[in-house]
Amino acid sequence: MPHIDLSVGPVAYEDSGGDGVPVVLVHGPAQDGTVWRYVVDELGAAVRCLVPTLPYGSHRLPLKPGAALTPRTMALLVGEFADALDLGDEAVFVENDGGRLQQLVAERPERVGRLVIAGCEAFDNYPPGPGGKLLDAASRVPGGIALLAHALAVRPLRRVPGTGYAVMAHKRVPHDLIDRWTEPLRKDPRARRVLLGYLRSVRRSDMMAAVEALRAYDRPALVVWGRQDRMMPPEHGRRLADLLPRGRLVELDGCGTLIPLDRPDGLAAALKAFVRET
């Protein structure tokens, strides 16, 4: 996997290549770019997929000494990634689970050519649902993140309703993905410190502060939401679509927060239509 050197250190990414419209696919905390693997397969050669593994705790490349990630710096890092790859106004930015693209729009609206929000934190929804509250609680207990990561290494515990990744998806999250996402958090204290610093710097007001910027974002925008989402309220998807001047909404059945895993077909179809029509 190639990597690119950014201000905080190296960031690994996948590039499907080709001459299609560049689509930047952004994952959430305690995950990596592999959450998008089925969507990339569904999109095929229709677009050029760029999938960074951001330093959210499941990354493997160490950051520069002293580098710290907050929601704001993570948002700006996505913009820096696009700058480093010289992506133009035609680029489409897609995010699932987090909410950093909303903050990037607030900070650098000119950087985001087209915006797709797919089941993300929004408004005052933090910590989001049972899974978010569990992660937030773990971040406030000494050794809590390591303990949670080791608990998730026990496969039967992954299926406990209302906990961990189980609450994020309508379907079962594949074991190989959870193995991959939790390995750095179990084995690398540096990865744990990055995630811990990020979680402790989140403020419930972060997303509310981006609302006015979204009202002023006059470029094409798509909101995709799962009707069975137990972490990100479906009504937030509707509110976002109404808020964005050029927003449109797609709701998917059989789908929770992890839309790229639950409904990669529906998300890819919505993305293809969005790219084609805008």
Backbone bond lengths (Angstrom), bond angles and torsions (degrees), N, CA, C in turn:
res aa  C-N    CA-C-N  psi(-1)  N-CA   C-N-CA  omega(-1)  CA-C   N-CA-C  phi
1 M - - - 1.458 - - 1.527 109.09 -
2 P 1.341 118.24 127.95 1.467 119.20 178.26 1.523 110.79 -70.16
3 H 1.326 115.46 164.75 1.455 119.39 173.56 1.523 108.53 -139.50
4 I 1.325 114.79 162.59 1.455 120.99 179.65 1.522 107.51 -130.51
5 D 1.326 116.79 138.10 1.460 121.25 -178.37 1.518 110.25 -85.37
6 L 1.320 115.49 118.94 1.458 122.10 179.07 1.525 109.26 -116.06
7 S 1.313 117.43 -177.92 1.464 121.10 -173.00 1.522 112.82 -60.64
8 V 1.346 118.09 -31.70 1.467 120.64 -178.28 1.520 112.44 -90.98
9 G 1.343 116.70 -10.72 1.454 120.80 -176.84 1.515 110.76 135.43
10 P 1.337 117.94 -170.29 1.460 121.03 -177.32 1.527 112.24 -74.31
11 V 1.315 115.56 140.15 1.461 122.61 176.29 1.524 108.06 -124.15
12 A 1.339 116.33 118.87 1.460 121.16 177.78 1.524 109.51 -75.20
13 Y 1.322 115.73 150.16 1.461 119.07 178.14 1.515 109.76 -155.44
14 E 1.330 114.59 159.31 1.460 121.40 173.30 1.511 108.94 -109.56
15 D 1.309 116.08 144.76 1.461 122.22 -179.30 1.521 107.15 -133.31
16 S 1.328 116.12 114.29 1.466 119.56 -178.75 1.517 112.19 -73.18
17 G 1.348 116.64 -14.75 1.458 121.08 176.41 1.517 113.38 76.94
18 G 1.295 115.03 -174.19 1.456 120.52 -179.86 1.520 112.29 94.51
19 D 1.334 114.35 177.65 1.460 121.56 -176.64 1.527 112.91 -103.88
20 G 1.328 116.22 11.23 1.454 119.04 -178.75 1.519 112.38 -72.95
21 V 1.321 115.39 173.45 1.461 121.64 177.06 1.527 108.88 -58.35
22 P 1.343 119.07 130.46 1.469 120.05 178.54 1.529 111.09 -71.48
23 V 1.312 115.36 131.04 1.463 122.43 178.18 1.518 107.74 -123.29
24 V 1.324 117.40 115.35 1.458 123.48 179.56 1.526 108.26 -91.87
25 L 1.323 116.76 120.11 1.465 122.63 -176.09 1.522 109.14 -107.56
26 V 1.328 116.48 116.85 1.461 122.86 -171.26 1.526 109.92 -111.28
27 H 1.334 116.37 129.01 1.468 122.37 -179.00 1.527 110.59 -97.20
28 G 1.341 115.90 177.46 1.449 122.21 -178.86 1.510 113.40 -105.43
29 P 1.347 117.65 -174.98 1.465 122.03 -177.19 1.526 113.01 -62.67
30 A 1.342 114.81 149.63 1.466 123.17 179.07 1.526 112.28 56.53
31 Q 1.318 115.97 35.17 1.469 123.94 174.33 1.520 107.22 -141.59
32 D 1.329 115.89 173.75 1.456 119.98 169.18 1.522 109.30 -135.69
33 G 1.321 116.25 -172.01 1.452 120.47 -173.84 1.515 115.36 -62.84
34 T 1.339 117.18 -15.34 1.460 119.29 -178.87 1.535 112.88 -66.70
35 V 1.319 118.08 -14.42 1.466 119.46 176.27 1.531 110.71 -60.84
36 W 1.330 116.44 -20.83 1.464 121.48 -177.52 1.530 113.44 -95.02
37 R 1.326 119.18 5.49 1.461 120.08 -168.59 1.523 112.87 -60.71
38 Y 1.323 118.21 -39.67 1.462 120.09 -178.59 1.533 111.40 -72.71
39 V 1.317 116.69 -34.77 1.468 120.32 177.70 1.522 109.84 -65.83
40 V 1.332 116.76 -42.87 1.465 120.27 177.85 1.525 110.13 -59.56
41 D 1.330 116.74 -42.24 1.465 119.87 177.76 1.528 110.85 -62.69
42 E 1.333 117.01 -42.65 1.465 120.90 -178.85 1.535 111.38 -66.17
43 L 1.315 116.97 -36.93 1.464 119.93 -178.79 1.525 111.62 -71.46
44 G 1.323 116.87 -31.10 1.459 120.56 177.41 1.514 112.04 57.77
45 A 1.322 115.55 -136.21 1.465 121.28 -177.44 1.520 112.69 -88.98
46 A 1.331 117.35 6.57 1.470 120.29 -176.99 1.522 111.76 -64.76
47 V 1.341 116.61 -32.11 1.460 121.96 -179.67 1.523 108.76 -140.34
48 R 1.312 116.49 172.44 1.458 122.39 173.05 1.527 107.73 -101.46
49 C 1.310 117.65 110.38 1.462 122.35 -177.62 1.522 110.81 -88.10
50 L 1.314 116.24 128.25 1.459 123.31 175.97 1.517 107.04 -119.77
51 V 1.341 116.02 115.89 1.463 120.94 -170.56 1.527 109.61 -123.86
52 P 1.342 117.64 94.46 1.460 119.00 177.39 1.524 111.68 -77.75
53 T 1.324 116.29 148.26 1.463 121.49 167.52 1.520 106.31 -99.06
54 L 1.309 115.66 101.27 1.448 121.84 -175.17 1.533 110.52 -78.13
55 P 1.331 117.51 154.83 1.470 120.78 -178.18 1.527 112.24 -76.18
56 Y 1.329 114.19 74.40 1.463 122.85 -178.56 1.532 111.09 -108.60
57 G 1.321 118.49 15.68 1.460 121.19 179.67 1.515 113.73 107.18
58 S 1.328 117.71 -26.23 1.462 120.76 178.45 1.528 111.45 -101.33
59 H 1.321 115.91 11.56 1.469 121.11 177.73 1.529 109.61 -80.67
60 R 1.315 116.11 158.91 1.458 121.30 -178.23 1.526 113.67 -114.44
61 L 1.319 117.86 -20.15 1.457 120.38 179.12 1.527 109.11 -87.38
62 P 1.336 118.20 124.27 1.464 120.06 -177.72 1.528 111.89 -67.92
63 L 1.323 115.53 145.01 1.450 121.05 177.59 1.527 110.39 -81.46
64 K 1.322 115.50 171.47 1.459 120.02 175.52 1.527 109.54 -65.24
65 P 1.323 117.77 148.35 1.472 119.92 177.43 1.527 111.12 -55.35
66 G 1.315 115.42 132.52 1.456 120.43 178.37 1.509 114.98 85.14
67 A 1.332 118.17 -6.77 1.469 120.01 179.52 1.522 109.67 -66.64
68 A 1.311 116.59 133.16 1.467 121.93 179.96 1.518 108.81 -130.06
69 L 1.310 116.01 139.55 1.454 121.26 -177.84 1.521 110.20 -112.59
70 T 1.307 116.36 123.88 1.453 123.62 171.86 1.522 107.25 -114.45
71 P 1.324 119.48 169.58 1.468 118.90 176.09 1.531 112.62 -54.27
72 R 1.319 117.41 -41.02 1.460 119.92 -179.21 1.527 111.49 -66.53
73 T 1.349 117.36 -47.05 1.455 118.72 -178.95 1.521 111.49 -67.70
74 M 1.341 117.43 -29.84 1.464 119.74 175.89 1.526 110.35 -66.97
75 A 1.324 116.83 -41.52 1.461 120.44 177.06 1.525 110.52 -60.15
76 L 1.323 116.50 -47.41 1.456 120.38 -179.97 1.525 111.25 -65.48
77 L 1.342 117.42 -29.64 1.466 120.70 178.43 1.529 110.92 -65.03
78 V 1.326 117.37 -36.71 1.464 120.23 176.74 1.534 109.75 -62.00
79 G 1.328 115.69 -43.15 1.460 118.95 176.38 1.513 112.37 -63.91
80 E 1.320 116.85 -39.65 1.459 121.35 178.45 1.526 110.74 -64.12
81 F 1.319 116.77 -38.87 1.465 121.07 176.87 1.530 110.36 -59.39
82 A 1.326 116.45 -45.39 1.466 120.12 179.65 1.522 111.29 -66.52
83 D 1.331 117.16 -37.49 1.463 120.51 176.99 1.522 110.80 -62.23
84 A 1.334 115.91 -44.91 1.462 120.69 -176.18 1.527 111.55 -63.32
85 L 1.335 116.50 -30.21 1.462 120.54 178.34 1.524 112.09 -92.34
86 D 1.330 115.65 4.10 1.468 122.45 175.90 1.531 112.02 57.57
87 L 1.333 115.37 44.48 1.465 119.87 177.99 1.522 109.76 -80.06
88 G 1.332 115.92 137.94 1.457 120.67 -176.77 1.521 113.64 -93.32
89 D 1.332 114.81 -166.86 1.463 121.31 -177.31 1.518 113.26 -65.82
90 E 1.322 117.11 -18.57 1.458 119.44 -178.60 1.528 112.35 -76.86
91 A 1.329 117.50 -10.62 1.466 121.13 -175.86 1.527 111.10 -63.63
92 V 1.329 114.19 144.55 1.464 122.33 177.17 1.526 107.55 -110.90
93 F 1.326 116.71 128.83 1.462 121.91 179.69 1.522 108.63 -108.21
94 V 1.323 116.23 124.63 1.466 122.16 -175.98 1.517 108.25 -123.66
95 E 1.334 116.93 131.59 1.458 119.73 177.19 1.513 110.70 -130.90
96 N 1.344 114.47 141.66 1.462 122.14 174.16 1.519 108.96 -125.22
97 D 1.316 116.43 138.30 1.469 125.45 172.16 1.521 113.54 82.98
98 G 1.316 120.40 -53.48 1.461 121.78 -178.42 1.520 110.77 -77.69
99 G 1.301 116.46 -150.36 1.464 120.97 176.60 1.509 111.01 -158.23
100 R 1.320 115.28 18.84 1.459 119.18 -171.54 1.515 112.96 -70.73
101 L 1.325 118.80 -26.78 1.459 119.11 178.17 1.519 111.57 -64.85
102 Q 1.326 116.84 -31.97 1.459 119.15 176.43 1.525 109.88 -63.46
103 Q 1.335 116.50 -38.39 1.459 120.05 177.30 1.526 111.68 -71.66
104 L 1.337 117.57 -34.02 1.463 120.05 176.21 1.521 110.08 -64.16
105 V 1.324 117.42 -39.77 1.467 120.86 175.83 1.520 110.15 -60.37
106 A 1.339 116.92 -38.62 1.461 120.23 179.45 1.524 111.67 -67.62
107 E 1.333 116.36 -37.46 1.467 120.99 -176.69 1.527 112.72 -85.29
108 R 1.341 115.88 -42.61 1.466 120.22 -174.43 1.527 109.78 -140.38
109 P 1.315 118.28 71.14 1.473 119.77 -176.82 1.524 113.21 -60.14
110 E 1.327 117.01 -29.15 1.459 119.91 -178.75 1.521 112.23 -70.05
111 R 1.349 117.88 -18.43 1.464 121.69 -178.05 1.526 111.26 -77.42
112 V 1.326 117.32 -27.62 1.470 121.91 -173.77 1.531 108.83 -96.94
113 G 1.343 115.60 98.73 1.457 119.48 -177.79 1.511 112.59 -65.91
114 R 1.324 116.20 -46.57 1.464 122.53 176.50 1.526 107.88 -141.67
115 L 1.313 116.29 142.16 1.457 122.14 -170.15 1.517 111.22 -119.36
116 V 1.348 116.23 133.24 1.459 121.62 173.87 1.531 107.93 -129.25
117 I 1.320 116.57 119.66 1.460 123.15 177.34 1.526 106.60 -107.01
118 A 1.318 116.44 115.87 1.468 121.01 -175.06 1.523 110.00 -119.78
119 G 1.312 117.14 92.77 1.460 121.44 176.45 1.510 113.56 61.31
120 C 1.338 117.93 66.39 1.463 122.36 -172.96 1.527 112.28 -122.98
121 E 1.325 114.37 165.31 1.455 119.40 167.92 1.525 108.39 -57.52
122 A 1.321 115.55 142.36 1.463 120.18 178.25 1.523 108.77 -158.69
123 F 1.324 115.03 157.32 1.456 122.48 177.43 1.539 109.91 54.93
124 D 1.324 118.83 -124.12 1.469 120.45 -176.37 1.528 112.31 -104.13
125 N 1.322 117.25 21.00 1.459 120.87 -175.07 1.526 111.68 -83.96
126 Y 1.333 115.91 75.30 1.464 120.52 173.89 1.524 109.03 -152.04
127 P 1.353 117.55 133.66 1.467 127.36 -7.53 1.532 110.34 -66.40
128 P 1.319 117.19 141.34 1.460 120.39 -173.37 1.531 113.17 -80.49
129 G 1.310 116.55 110.55 1.457 121.70 173.20 1.512 114.10 63.43
130 P 1.332 117.00 -174.02 1.473 121.31 -178.13 1.526 113.37 -59.73
131 G 1.337 117.21 -40.57 1.462 119.82 -179.03 1.515 111.95 -64.69
132 G 1.336 116.26 -43.03 1.459 120.12 178.53 1.512 112.22 -66.25
133 K 1.312 116.56 -39.14 1.470 120.35 179.24 1.528 111.03 -65.79
134 L 1.339 116.79 -37.10 1.452 120.47 177.81 1.524 110.99 -64.36
135 L 1.330 116.50 -44.94 1.466 120.64 -179.95 1.523 110.30 -65.92
136 D 1.328 116.95 -41.49 1.463 120.77 178.87 1.528 110.41 -62.88
137 A 1.335 117.23 -43.58 1.466 120.70 178.81 1.522 111.02 -62.89
138 A 1.329 117.00 -41.12 1.470 120.62 179.38 1.525 111.14 -62.44
139 S 1.334 116.76 -33.27 1.463 120.25 -178.34 1.525 112.16 -71.28
140 R 1.308 117.44 -15.87 1.473 121.37 -176.09 1.530 112.52 -101.11
141 V 1.325 116.34 -0.49 1.462 121.73 179.04 1.529 108.62 -112.21
142 P 1.315 119.10 127.55 1.475 119.14 177.70 1.530 111.63 -53.41
143 G 1.310 115.94 125.55 1.460 121.33 -178.97 1.509 114.07 77.99
144 G 1.331 117.12 5.35 1.465 120.40 -174.58 1.523 113.86 -66.17
145 I 1.331 117.47 -39.41 1.461 120.40 -179.56 1.524 110.43 -66.13
146 A 1.328 116.86 -43.40 1.470 120.21 177.98 1.520 110.52 -62.61
147 L 1.326 117.18 -42.84 1.459 120.77 179.55 1.520 111.20 -61.89
148 L 1.329 117.28 -43.80 1.461 120.78 179.13 1.526 110.68 -63.91
149 A 1.330 117.17 -43.23 1.466 120.77 179.71 1.523 111.32 -62.11
150 H 1.328 117.32 -41.39 1.472 120.28 179.04 1.525 110.53 -69.49
151 A 1.324 117.97 -34.70 1.470 120.23 176.53 1.521 110.46 -63.35
152 L 1.332 116.39 -38.76 1.465 120.23 -179.68 1.521 112.66 -74.06
153 A 1.321 116.53 -10.88 1.474 119.51 173.85 1.518 111.03 -74.71
154 V 1.332 117.13 -17.99 1.468 122.00 178.15 1.530 107.18 -86.89
155 R 1.302 117.26 109.05 1.461 120.53 -169.07 1.532 114.57 -58.68
156 P 1.334 120.55 -40.91 1.468 118.18 178.46 1.530 113.48 -60.86
157 L 1.343 117.35 -30.24 1.459 120.07 -179.72 1.525 112.11 -70.51
158 R 1.310 116.80 -20.07 1.458 120.02 -179.71 1.525 112.89 -68.56
159 R 1.330 115.69 -19.75 1.464 120.15 -175.99 1.522 112.88 -97.27
160 V 1.342 117.48 5.08 1.464 119.77 179.37 1.521 108.33 -67.32
161 P 1.328 118.08 120.25 1.471 120.63 -176.63 1.533 112.11 -57.70
162 G 1.316 115.11 140.13 1.454 120.19 174.81 1.510 115.24 81.05
163 T 1.326 118.43 9.14 1.461 120.79 -177.98 1.522 110.90 -128.86
164 G 1.322 115.35 158.10 1.456 122.19 171.52 1.517 114.17 49.24
165 Y 1.321 114.74 -138.63 1.461 120.14 -179.58 1.532 111.62 -74.88
166 A 1.331 117.33 -18.55 1.466 120.12 -177.52 1.516 112.07 -60.95
167 V 1.330 116.74 -35.73 1.467 119.91 -177.68 1.526 111.55 -78.99
168 M 1.324 117.14 -12.88 1.456 120.70 -175.27 1.520 113.19 -87.18
169 A 1.317 116.95 -16.95 1.456 119.96 -173.35 1.518 111.08 -127.94
170 H 1.316 115.63 149.92 1.467 121.26 175.21 1.522 109.86 -79.65
171 K 1.330 115.74 -35.73 1.454 121.66 174.42 1.528 108.94 -95.30
172 R 1.325 116.36 174.59 1.462 120.01 175.85 1.523 109.76 -77.52
173 V 1.328 115.24 132.38 1.457 119.79 176.09 1.526 107.98 -73.30
174 P 1.323 119.67 128.38 1.469 121.33 -177.95 1.525 112.50 -55.76
175 H 1.324 115.83 138.93 1.457 120.65 -178.24 1.523 112.07 -59.60
176 D 1.337 117.35 -36.94 1.463 117.96 -176.76 1.524 111.71 -64.62
177 L 1.337 116.87 -30.63 1.459 119.49 177.52 1.531 110.54 -70.97
178 I 1.326 117.13 -46.28 1.466 119.71 179.46 1.528 110.24 -63.12
179 D 1.337 117.64 -39.58 1.468 120.59 175.85 1.528 110.02 -55.89
180 R 1.304 115.08 -45.89 1.467 120.18 -177.15 1.528 111.36 -67.51
181 W 1.331 116.88 -44.36 1.463 120.17 -175.62 1.523 112.80 -68.36
182 T 1.325 116.56 -34.55 1.469 119.22 -175.97 1.524 113.37 -88.72
183 E 1.324 118.12 -16.26 1.469 119.51 -176.42 1.527 112.81 -57.80
184 P 1.342 120.54 -49.87 1.469 118.68 178.43 1.526 112.67 -61.03
185 L 1.334 116.93 -35.76 1.462 120.10 -178.94 1.524 111.58 -70.84
186 R 1.329 116.80 -25.89 1.462 120.44 177.15 1.526 112.03 -82.45
187 K 1.334 116.44 -34.57 1.458 120.15 -167.58 1.527 115.34 -109.04
188 D 1.311 117.74 -19.21 1.459 119.83 -172.25 1.535 110.44 -121.17
189 P 1.320 118.86 106.04 1.469 120.31 179.96 1.527 113.00 -61.48
190 R 1.340 116.96 -26.42 1.466 119.27 178.11 1.519 110.70 -66.44
191 A 1.326 116.69 -40.33 1.467 120.28 177.80 1.523 110.37 -64.81
192 R 1.325 116.55 -40.71 1.472 120.00 178.09 1.524 110.98 -62.17
193 R 1.340 116.69 -41.01 1.463 119.48 -178.97 1.520 111.60 -64.51
194 V 1.328 117.02 -37.01 1.462 120.29 178.43 1.525 110.28 -63.22
195 L 1.328 116.61 -48.67 1.459 119.74 179.57 1.522 110.90 -64.11
196 L 1.314 116.74 -41.13 1.455 121.04 -179.10 1.532 110.75 -62.02
197 G 1.325 116.47 -45.03 1.459 119.70 178.80 1.511 112.13 -62.38
198 Y 1.324 115.17 -40.05 1.467 119.50 178.64 1.527 110.63 -63.06
199 L 1.331 117.03 -50.74 1.461 120.92 -176.52 1.526 111.83 -62.16
200 R 1.308 116.78 -37.35 1.469 119.91 -178.09 1.518 112.13 -74.88
201 S 1.337 117.50 -15.74 1.467 120.05 -179.70 1.520 113.20 -95.53
202 V 1.337 117.15 -7.08 1.472 120.04 -179.83 1.525 109.66 -69.97
203 R 1.321 115.93 137.49 1.452 122.34 174.87 1.524 109.21 -119.69
204 R 1.317 116.02 140.69 1.461 119.70 -178.11 1.522 111.71 -59.78
205 S 1.315 116.15 -24.83 1.469 120.82 -177.79 1.530 113.08 -82.10
206 D 1.339 117.81 -6.44 1.471 120.36 -175.11 1.521 112.31 -55.20
207 M 1.328 116.32 -48.61 1.462 119.44 -174.31 1.525 111.59 -75.62
208 M 1.335 116.95 -32.97 1.459 119.23 177.18 1.528 110.61 -62.98
209 A 1.338 115.85 -32.73 1.458 120.05 -179.74 1.532 111.81 -66.73
210 A 1.344 116.96 -21.96 1.466 120.63 -178.96 1.521 112.80 -87.39
211 V 1.327 117.75 -8.57 1.462 120.85 -172.81 1.525 111.86 -59.41
212 E 1.329 117.73 -47.03 1.467 119.92 -177.49 1.518 111.47 -63.54
213 A 1.339 116.92 -35.23 1.463 119.74 177.41 1.523 110.70 -65.04
214 L 1.346 117.39 -38.29 1.461 120.10 177.71 1.526 111.11 -65.09
215 R 1.317 117.12 -36.82 1.472 120.18 177.29 1.523 111.28 -60.50
216 A 1.332 116.39 -30.64 1.461 121.28 -176.48 1.525 113.12 -94.78
217 Y 1.332 117.39 -3.97 1.470 120.98 -177.13 1.529 108.70 -76.60
218 D 1.319 116.71 106.05 1.471 121.05 -171.40 1.525 113.06 -101.24
219 R 1.325 116.29 26.16 1.462 120.20 177.77 1.527 109.10 -108.38
220 P 1.328 117.53 167.77 1.469 119.19 -177.44 1.521 112.23 -59.38
221 A 1.319 115.67 137.91 1.469 121.09 -178.59 1.517 109.66 -142.51
222 L 1.324 115.06 142.44 1.467 122.66 179.15 1.525 108.43 -129.15
223 V 1.324 116.09 136.59 1.455 122.33 175.24 1.529 107.66 -117.65
224 V 1.332 116.58 124.62 1.465 121.95 178.78 1.528 107.37 -120.66
225 W 1.336 116.00 130.79 1.469 119.16 -175.34 1.525 110.29 -140.31
226 G 1.319 115.48 149.35 1.458 121.35 175.67 1.519 110.85 -90.26
227 R 1.309 116.43 133.12 1.470 119.66 -178.48 1.521 112.14 -70.41
228 Q 1.334 118.17 -19.11 1.464 121.49 179.62 1.538 111.77 -103.89
229 D 1.315 117.59 20.46 1.463 121.26 -177.88 1.528 110.42 -68.14
230 R 1.350 116.29 123.49 1.463 121.89 -179.40 1.525 112.13 -101.53
231 M 1.332 117.95 -1.76 1.465 121.59 179.26 1.515 112.40 -111.62
232 M 1.317 115.78 -42.32 1.455 121.55 -178.66 1.530 107.68 -110.47
233 P 1.327 119.33 104.59 1.469 121.25 -172.91 1.528 112.60 -54.76
234 P 1.328 118.04 130.36 1.471 120.20 178.70 1.522 113.43 -54.72
235 E 1.342 117.08 -30.70 1.466 117.38 178.81 1.527 112.08 -65.68
236 H 1.348 117.27 -22.72 1.457 119.46 175.86 1.528 110.88 -68.40
237 G 1.322 116.84 -35.06 1.457 119.44 175.43 1.513 111.38 -61.92
238 R 1.328 116.00 -43.11 1.472 120.05 179.33 1.523 110.98 -65.27
239 R 1.328 116.34 -40.22 1.464 120.24 178.96 1.524 111.18 -64.03
240 L 1.328 116.96 -41.45 1.459 120.37 179.15 1.522 111.16 -63.45
241 A 1.326 116.98 -43.78 1.462 120.59 -179.50 1.528 110.84 -63.13
242 D 1.327 117.23 -37.35 1.465 120.93 177.69 1.522 111.17 -71.46
243 L 1.322 116.20 -33.29 1.453 121.80 -176.77 1.525 111.99 -70.37
244 L 1.323 116.77 -41.15 1.459 121.97 -176.82 1.529 110.12 -73.43
245 P 1.335 119.22 125.99 1.466 121.49 -176.23 1.527 114.18 -55.31
246 R 1.340 116.75 -34.52 1.468 120.65 -179.58 1.522 110.44 -118.71
247 G 1.324 115.39 32.16 1.450 120.56 -177.11 1.514 113.25 -81.57
248 R 1.311 115.22 148.66 1.458 122.02 172.49 1.522 107.61 -135.22
249 L 1.320 117.35 156.17 1.462 122.23 -172.85 1.521 111.00 -122.42
250 V 1.345 115.46 136.54 1.456 122.54 170.38 1.521 107.06 -127.57
251 E 1.332 118.00 124.38 1.460 122.35 175.74 1.521 108.91 -110.04
252 L 1.335 115.80 138.26 1.459 121.61 -175.21 1.522 111.11 -117.77
253 D 1.325 116.96 135.71 1.461 121.85 175.20 1.528 110.31 -82.24
254 G 1.347 115.47 159.41 1.459 120.57 179.73 1.504 111.84 61.93
255 C 1.335 116.23 42.84 1.459 119.28 -168.16 1.522 111.13 -149.51
256 G 1.358 115.71 130.72 1.449 121.99 174.01 1.513 110.93 -106.40
257 T 1.328 116.40 -146.53 1.465 120.43 -178.62 1.523 111.90 -66.77
258 L 1.327 117.21 -43.82 1.463 120.30 -176.68 1.528 110.44 -80.05
259 I 1.315 114.36 69.72 1.470 121.66 -178.80 1.529 111.53 -56.29
260 P 1.355 120.16 -39.95 1.463 119.36 -179.89 1.518 114.14 -60.76
261 L 1.335 117.73 -22.39 1.465 120.69 177.65 1.520 111.83 -97.47
262 D 1.325 117.21 -39.40 1.458 120.49 -178.14 1.523 112.56 -72.58
263 R 1.342 116.65 -45.96 1.464 120.17 -174.91 1.533 111.32 -137.68
264 P 1.322 116.81 61.92 1.469 117.88 178.49 1.520 112.54 -61.04
265 D 1.344 116.09 -30.95 1.463 119.26 179.05 1.520 111.29 -65.70
266 G 1.341 116.38 -47.45 1.459 120.21 -179.01 1.509 112.40 -66.65
267 L 1.345 116.84 -40.26 1.457 120.05 179.20 1.522 110.83 -66.79
268 A 1.325 117.27 -43.96 1.465 120.42 179.61 1.523 111.02 -63.11
269 A 1.326 117.41 -40.68 1.467 120.58 178.46 1.522 110.67 -62.53
270 A 1.342 116.31 -42.41 1.461 120.48 179.22 1.527 110.22 -65.00
271 L 1.333 117.44 -39.53 1.462 120.68 179.56 1.527 111.29 -67.01
272 K 1.318 116.79 -42.69 1.472 119.27 178.87 1.522 110.85 -59.71
273 A 1.329 115.97 -45.73 1.474 120.22 -179.66 1.529 110.32 -63.32
274 F 1.327 116.32 -42.09 1.461 121.14 -179.56 1.520 111.31 -62.29
275 V 1.339 116.28 -46.14 1.472 120.06 178.92 1.524 110.57 -62.39
276 R 1.320 115.88 -44.37 1.465 120.68 -177.25 1.532 111.69 -65.28
277 E 1.317 116.18 -42.34 1.466 120.04 -172.12 1.521 114.19 -84.83
278 T 1.352 116.33 -15.63 1.458 118.62 -179.11 1.507 112.17 -110.36
